[in-house]
Structures are given as structure tokens and as C-alpha cells.
Amino acid sequence: MPTWMIIIIGCAALVTALGVLWSKVLRPAATLITEAERAIPVLRDVTATFSGDSNVFKVIREIAAQFRTDSGSSLRDVVNRLEEAAAASKVTDEQLRASTEALRVSAESTKELAREDRAHVAELLTLLQTLNGKVDVNSSRVLDAASEAGIVADDLEASHKRAELHADDAVPGLAADAAARRPTPKEEK
């Protein structure tokens, strides 16, 4: 194999080794150092807080357990229940909004129907007043006709009485003449 090929293969192996070294060792180490720099103040606070307590890991386990679900007593379970309540509240809110809109539409339609009913009642009242006026006119005509009929009946009765008074007379037509003439004041009584 020629030397130049050995050099190229060696360079490729070196670049590959550096890439693997960077991705598997150096970059994770840099990330770990960065995270450690952020975690060091927290670890100092935890160390200062629990500095004479031998139950540090027990407390940390209890805190970690609060972020897992269990039979309903952990903080995670409380958060889950709050999320479910918020979702149910959202559904209830949507139902209330729909009910409110239905009530608003119902109230508007009721107002419109009431407006139409008032207009219809006003129209019927006008027609009733017109009809009442016509009934009054016709009833006065009927009363006038009835009083005239009464007068005519009285005149006819008086004519019959006058004709009966002269029915026995021997003069032909005297009874008819008596019925046709106007009654005298003495006969009217």
C-alpha cells in the first residue's frame, strides 16, 4: 500500500476518533459541567439546610414521590384532579354560554311575539270599536223602527175601535170613514 494512502486513512481515522471523542466524551462533559455549575448553588443550599440531618435522602425521596401518582395523596394527583376540574369547568362554561344564548334568543322572540300580539290586539280593538259603533247605530234604528211600529199599532188599534163604534150604523162606509179619520181628543183617552 502506498504511503499517501496510509496517511489519508490515518487522517480519516484521526478525524473519526476526534468526532467520536467530541460527541461521546467532550460534549457530554461540557454539558455536565454547565449543569453542575447551575446545580452547585442548589446543592449548597440543600447541604446547608440538611447539614446535621441524617434523613436527607429520605426527605428527597419523599419530595420525589410527590411528583409521581399514587392513590391520590401526591401533589401530582392533586394537579391531575385540578386539570380534570378545569376541563369539566370549561365544558360547564360552554354549556352555560349555550344556555344563556338560548335564553337570550327566547327572550327576544318572546318580546317580538308580545309586540306582534299588542299590534294584533290594537287592531282587534279598533275593529271592535267600529263594530260597536255600527251596533249602536243599528240598535237606535231598531228602536226607532220599534217605536214607529208601536205608534202604527196604536193607530191601527184606535182605527179598529172607531170602526167598531160605527159598525152598527146603517150608513154604508161610515165605519171605514171613522177608521180613516184622525181621532178626536175625547177618543184618544
C-alpha positions as CSV (number, residue, x, y, z in Angstrom):
1,M,0.0,0.0,0.0
2,P,1.3,3.4,-0.8
3,T,2.3,5.8,1.9
4,W,0.0,8.6,0.8
5,M,-3.0,6.2,1.2
6,I,-1.8,5.2,4.7
7,I,-1.6,8.9,5.6
8,I,-5.2,9.5,4.3
9,I,-6.5,6.5,6.1
10,G,-4.7,7.6,9.2
11,C,-6.1,11.2,8.9
12,A,-9.6,9.8,8.4
13,A,-9.2,7.5,11.5
14,L,-8.0,10.5,13.5
15,V,-10.9,12.7,12.4
16,T,-13.4,9.9,13.2
17,A,-11.7,9.3,16.6
18,L,-11.9,13.1,17.3
19,G,-15.6,13.1,16.3
20,V,-16.4,10.2,18.5
21,L,-14.4,11.7,21.3
22,W,-16.3,15.0,20.9
23,S,-19.8,13.5,20.7
24,K,-19.3,10.8,23.3
25,V,-16.9,12.4,25.9
26,L,-16.2,16.1,25.5
27,R,-19.7,17.5,24.7
28,P,-21.4,15.5,27.4
29,A,-18.7,16.5,29.8
30,A,-19.2,20.2,28.8
31,T,-23.0,19.8,29.4
32,L,-22.3,18.1,32.7
33,I,-20.0,20.9,33.8
34,T,-22.6,23.5,32.8
35,E,-25.4,21.7,34.6
36,A,-23.1,21.2,37.6
37,E,-22.4,25.0,37.7
38,R,-26.2,25.5,37.9
39,A,-26.7,22.7,40.4
40,I,-23.8,23.6,42.8
41,P,-25.7,26.5,44.4
42,V,-28.8,24.3,44.8
43,L,-26.6,21.5,46.3
44,R,-25.0,24.0,48.7
45,D,-28.5,25.2,49.8
46,V,-29.6,21.6,50.3
47,T,-26.4,20.8,52.2
48,A,-26.8,23.9,54.4
49,T,-30.5,23.1,55.1
50,F,-29.9,19.4,55.9
51,S,-26.4,19.8,57.5
52,G,-26.9,17.8,60.6
53,D,-29.8,15.7,59.4
54,S,-29.1,12.1,58.5
55,N,-32.5,11.7,56.8
56,V,-31.6,13.9,53.8
57,F,-32.2,11.1,51.3
58,K,-35.4,10.2,52.9
59,V,-36.7,13.8,52.5
60,I,-35.5,13.9,48.9
61,R,-37.3,10.6,48.2
62,E,-40.5,12.0,49.8
63,I,-40.2,15.1,47.6
64,A,-39.6,13.0,44.5
65,A,-42.6,10.8,45.4
66,Q,-44.9,13.8,45.4
67,F,-44.2,14.1,41.6
68,R,-45.4,10.6,40.9
69,T,-49.1,9.5,41.0
70,D,-50.2,7.2,43.8
71,S,-53.5,6.5,45.4
72,G,-54.5,10.2,45.2
73,S,-52.4,11.8,48.0
74,S,-49.5,13.1,46.0
75,L,-49.1,16.6,44.5
76,R,-49.2,15.1,41.0
77,D,-52.6,13.6,41.8
78,V,-53.8,17.0,43.1
79,V,-52.6,18.6,39.8
80,N,-54.3,15.9,37.8
81,R,-57.6,16.5,39.7
82,L,-57.2,20.2,39.1
83,E,-56.7,19.7,35.4
84,E,-59.8,17.4,35.3
85,A,-61.8,20.0,37.2
86,A,-60.6,22.8,34.8
87,A,-61.7,20.7,31.8
88,A,-65.1,20.0,33.5
89,S,-65.4,23.7,34.3
90,K,-64.7,24.5,30.7
91,V,-67.4,22.1,29.5
92,T,-69.8,23.6,32.1
93,D,-68.9,27.1,31.0
94,E,-69.6,26.2,27.3
95,Q,-73.0,24.7,28.3
96,L,-73.8,27.8,30.4
97,R,-72.9,30.0,27.4
98,A,-75.1,27.9,25.1
99,S,-78.0,28.1,27.7
100,T,-77.5,31.8,28.1
101,E,-77.6,32.3,24.3
102,A,-80.8,30.1,24.1
103,L,-82.4,32.2,26.9
104,R,-81.4,35.4,25.1
105,V,-82.9,34.2,21.8
106,S,-86.0,33.0,23.7
107,A,-86.4,36.4,25.4
108,E,-86.0,38.2,22.1
109,S,-88.6,36.0,20.4
110,T,-91.0,36.5,23.4
111,K,-90.6,40.3,23.1
112,E,-91.2,40.1,19.3
113,L,-94.3,37.9,19.8
114,A,-95.6,40.3,22.5
115,R,-95.0,43.2,20.2
116,E,-97.0,41.4,17.5
117,D,-99.7,40.4,19.9
118,R,-100.1,44.0,21.1
119,A,-100.4,45.1,17.5
120,H,-103.0,42.4,16.8
121,V,-104.9,43.3,20.0
122,A,-104.9,47.0,18.9
123,E,-106.2,46.0,15.5
124,L,-108.9,43.9,17.1
125,L,-109.8,46.7,19.5
126,T,-110.2,49.1,16.6
127,L,-112.4,46.6,14.8
128,L,-114.5,46.0,17.9
129,Q,-115.0,49.7,18.4
130,T,-116.1,50.1,14.8
131,L,-118.5,47.1,15.2
132,N,-119.8,48.6,18.5
133,G,-120.5,51.9,16.7
134,K,-122.4,50.1,14.0
135,V,-124.3,48.1,16.6
136,D,-125.2,51.4,18.3
137,V,-126.4,52.9,15.1
138,N,-128.4,49.8,14.1
139,S,-129.9,49.5,17.6
140,S,-131.1,53.1,17.5
141,R,-132.6,52.4,14.1
142,V,-134.2,49.3,15.5
143,L,-135.5,51.3,18.5
144,D,-136.8,54.0,16.1
145,A,-138.5,51.3,14.0
146,A,-139.9,49.6,17.1
147,S,-141.3,52.9,18.4
148,E,-142.8,53.7,15.0
149,A,-144.2,50.2,14.9
150,G,-145.7,50.8,18.3
151,I,-147.3,54.1,17.1
152,V,-148.6,52.4,14.0
153,A,-150.0,49.6,16.1
154,D,-151.7,52.1,18.4
155,D,-153.1,54.0,15.5
156,L,-154.4,50.7,14.0
157,E,-156.0,49.7,17.2
158,A,-157.6,53.1,17.6
159,S,-158.9,52.8,14.0
160,H,-160.4,49.4,14.8
161,K,-162.1,50.8,17.8
162,R,-163.5,53.7,15.8
163,A,-164.7,51.4,13.1
164,E,-166.4,49.1,15.7
165,L,-168.2,52.1,17.2
166,H,-169.8,52.8,13.8
167,A,-170.2,49.2,12.7
168,D,-173.9,49.1,13.6
169,D,-174.7,52.3,11.7
170,A,-176.9,51.8,8.7
171,V,-174.8,54.2,6.5
172,P,-172.5,52.3,4.3
173,G,-168.8,53.3,4.6
174,L,-169.3,55.2,7.8
175,A,-167.2,52.7,9.7
176,A,-164.4,52.9,7.2
177,D,-164.6,56.7,7.3
178,A,-164.4,56.7,11.1
179,A,-161.4,54.3,11.0
180,A,-159.6,56.5,8.5
181,R,-160.0,59.9,10.2
182,R,-157.9,61.3,13.0
183,P,-159.1,60.5,16.4
184,T,-160.7,63.3,18.4
185,P,-159.1,64.3,21.8
186,K,-162.1,62.6,23.5
187,E,-161.5,59.3,21.6
188,E,-157.7,59.4,22.4
189,K,-158.5,59.0,26.1
